[in-house]
Amino acid sequence: MIVKRSLSPARILAYVRRPMTWAAAWAVAVPLAFTLTGSPALVLPFPPIATLAGALAIFIAFRHNAAFGRWNEARVAWQSLLVTSRVLARQVTASSRNAVATGTADDETSRATREELALRLVAIAYSIADQVRPDPPSGGPQDARARAEWLSAQASQNPPVALLATQATRVKDAIRAGVLGQFDPISLEPQLVALNTAHGTLERLATTPTPRQYDYFTRRFVDVFAALVPFGLLSLLPTAPVWVTVLSLVLAGTFVVMAVVGAANDEPLAGLVTDVPLLAVCRQLERDVLETLEEEPLPPALVPVNGYLW
């Protein structure tokens, strides 16, 4: 995720290089050809091109809304996973300690159970991150016990689902052992469902793209507009070919950047700097769980590097 206010020109050029090369070629070639030949066939009336620009702006705006909707849905789902895990860790910790106070479970069993259930939440988060965005890889939890859970699930065809199934089973085991109360499932089960839902949402966003026709036609229409702009500007500035080139680049570049921004936001889990910060949230979750268990030291929080948070 980009957290700095100013964007890197090098990064921007990397995104817009291909369409801007196309736009620059037309912006230079058309006025140059008109200067050399003076052919009226190179001059087009500008109003139809301006009308195309208006229609294209509406199309790109629709594309932007769809792309931001996907990015925001990924952000909300990932934050939901963090909050739900915090709630589960708190509930399990409070219930297990209450079991010791009421004498329904001994301290050793209670501690082992709450550590297992809480730290498995960390393994679940890292497993989901690796599944929906394998690059850059998460590297797994810092805590050795959570890391062991994370590694144990790697052989499964769907590690997060396997870990969630284990979590549900171990909650039932803890109830039978007296570590959790008989009525705890009333509050715990909805949290497990919320984790499943967040996982399913992220899976869908990772595997189901926006209909490709939106992306394809947006790019093609921008290319057509970039090619037509210099012809239209010649009708307004026939004696100023340099200004035709400059204004063509400005007008085409505006639409190119708008289209590219929409395309980047459309893939919030693609391993790009515009992604939702999965790894930072995983680390924050790990820190929160360990703090709930009153353990130290906590692994360091991930911070932005050069203005980018992963």
N, C-alpha and C positions, 0 to 999 in steps of 0.2 A: 504494500500500500504506500502511496506517495504521501508523505506527511510534511514535506517542505513546501513553502509558498511559491518559490521560484523553480521552474522546471529547467532541466538541463537541455541546452540547444542540441547537444550531440544525441541525446535520447530522442528528442523530437524529430531530428533529421532521420534517425534510424527507422522511425515509424512511417514517415511521409516520403521517404526517398523515391520509391518507385512511382507513385502518382505525380509527385512534383517534377520528376524527370520528364514525364510525359507532358505535363503542363508547360514546363520551361521550353521544351522542344518546339511546341506550337507557338508559344509566345515570342520566340526568336525567329522561327522560320517564316511565319506568315507576314509580319511587317517587312522582313528582309526581302521576301519575294515580291511584295508590293512595291518596295523602293526600287528594285531592279527592273521590274516589268511594267509597273503602273497599270496592271490589268484590272479592270472593274469587276471581273469575275471573282476577285478575292475580297470584295466588299459585300457584306451582308447587312441588312437593316438590324439595328440594335433592339428595337422593342420586342420581337419574338424571342430573342435570347434572354432579355430581362424577364419575360414571362416564364421561360424555362427555369430561370434562377429562382423565381418565386415558388414554382411547383417543386423544384428540387429541395428548397429549404423546408417545405412542409414534409416531404418524404424523409429527409434526414432527421427532422425533429421527431417524427414517429419512431424512427430507428433508435434515436437517442433515448426516448422514453422506454422502449422495450429493453434496451441494453442496461439502462440504469435500474430498471425493475429487477433484472436478473442479479446485478451486482448487489443491490440492496437486500434482495432475498437471501443471498449467500451470507451477507454480513449479519442479518438478523438470525439466520439459522445457526451460525457459528457462535454468536453471542448467547443464543438460547442454550446451546450445549454447555457453555461456560457457567451460566447462571444455574441451570438445572443440576449440574455436577456439584456446584457449591451447596445447593440446597440438600442434595442427597448426602453429601459428606457431613453436613451439619446434623441432619436427622439421625444418621447412623451413629455418629459420635455421641449425641445427647442420649439416645436410647440405650446404647451399650453401657454408658456410664451410669445411667439410672438403674440398669439391671444389676450392677455391682452394689449400688446403694440399697436396693431392695432385697438383695440376697438371692436373686434368681439365677445369677451367673457369677463365677469367680473372676477376679481381676485379670488373670492371665488369658483366659478364654475371651473375655470381653475385649481386651486390647488387641489380641490377634485378629479377632473378627472385624473390628472397626478399621484396623489398618488394611486388611485384605480388601474389604468392600470399598474403602475410600481410595486406595491406591489403584484399584482396578479402573476407577473412573479416569485416572490419568492415562492408563494404557489404552482405554477406549478412545480418548480424544486423539492421541498420537496415531492410533490405527486408522481413524477416520481421515486425519490429515494426509497420511501416506496413501490412502486409497483414492481420495478425490484429487490430490495434487502431488503426484510422485516426485516432481522436480520443482524446487529443491527438496531432497529428502529430509524428513524431520530428524533423523538420527536417534529417535526414541527418547524416553524419559531419562532424566538425570538420576533419579532415585533408583537404586539397584533393585528393589522389590517391584516397583512399577515396571521397570525395564524387563524383568523376568516375565511378568505377565504379558507385556507387549510382544516379547520374543516368542512366548509359548503359542501365541495365536497366529503366528506368521504362516504356519503350515495349513491353516484353514483357507477355504476358497473365498470366504468373506470374513476377515478377522474381526471387524467391529461387531458383526452379528454374533459370532462365536463368543466374544467377550460379554456381550449383553445377555446372552443366554446363560452363561456361567454366573453372571451377576444375579440374575433372577433366581436361579437355583440356590445360590449361596444365601440369599435373603431368606428363603424358606427354611434352609438349614439353620440359620441363626434364630429364627422364630422357634423352631423345635428345641433348640439348645437353651432357650430362655434368654439369649442375649438381646433379642428384639422382642417387643411385645406383640400380643396376638392382634392388636388393632393397628400396628405399624404399617402393614401393607396398604391400608386405606390411604395413607399419605405417600408411601414409597412407590407404589405401582404407577401412579400418574407421572411420577418423575422418570421412571424407566420408559414409559410410553413416550414422554417428551424427548428423551434421548434417541429413541428409535425414529421418531418423526424428524428430528433435526438431521439425523444420519440419512434418512430417505430423501429429504429435501436436497441435501448436498450431493448425494448420488445422482439425483435427477439433473441438477444443474451441471454436473461434471460430464454426464453422458448424453444429454439431450440438448443440442444447440438450438438457438433461435432458427426458425425456418431459413434455410440457406438462400432462398430467393430474396429475402430482405437484404442480406449482405451483398449478394451478387449484383442485383439491380442498382443498389446504392452506388457501388463502385463503378459500374458501367455508366450510369447517368452522370456521375462526377467527371469521368473521362470524356464523355461527349461534351459536357459543358466547358471543360478546359480547352477542348479543341475548337469550339465555336466562338469563345469569347474574343480572341484577337481579330477574327473576321468582322465581328460586330463593332468592335472599338475602332476599326479602320474607317467605318462610316461616320464616326464622331470626330476622329483625330487623324484625318488622312495625311496631314503634313507633319505629324509628330510621331514617327515610328518608335522612337525610344519610349515615349509615354505609353504607347500601345503595349509594348513589352512589359513595362513596369506594372501598369494597371491590370494587364492580363494575369500576371503572376499573383498580384494581390487578390483579385477576385477569385481565381481558380484555387489559390492557396487557402483562402478562407473555407471554401467548401471541402477541400481535401482534408484539412485539419479537423473539421467537424465530423466528417465521415470516419476518419481514423480513430477519433476519440470514442465514437459510438462502438466501433469494432473492438476496441480494447476493453471497454466496460462490459461488453457482451460475454467475455470469458473471464469471470472472476476467480477461476481456479486453474488457470492455464500456466502458472509459473512465471507470470509477468510482473513487472513492478507495480502494475495497477491492481494486483490481486488483493483479496481479503487477507489480512495478516494471520494466517492459520498458525504458524509456529509461535508467534508472540503470544497468542491466546493459549496455546498448549502449555507454554512455559508459565504463564500467569496462573492457569488452572493448577499446575503442579505445585506452585508456590502456595496457592491458597489452601490446597488439600493438606500439604505438610504443616502449614501453620495451624489449621484446624486440629490436626493431630498433635500439636504442640511439639513439633520436632524442629531441630536446628542442626546445621545451618541450612538456609534455604538456597536453592540454586539461583544464580543471578537472573534478573529479568532481561529479556531481549530488548535492545534499544535500537532506534533507527540507525542505519549505516548510510551515510551520504544522503540522508533524507528519505530513505526507503526502509519500511518495516515489513519483515516477512512473517 
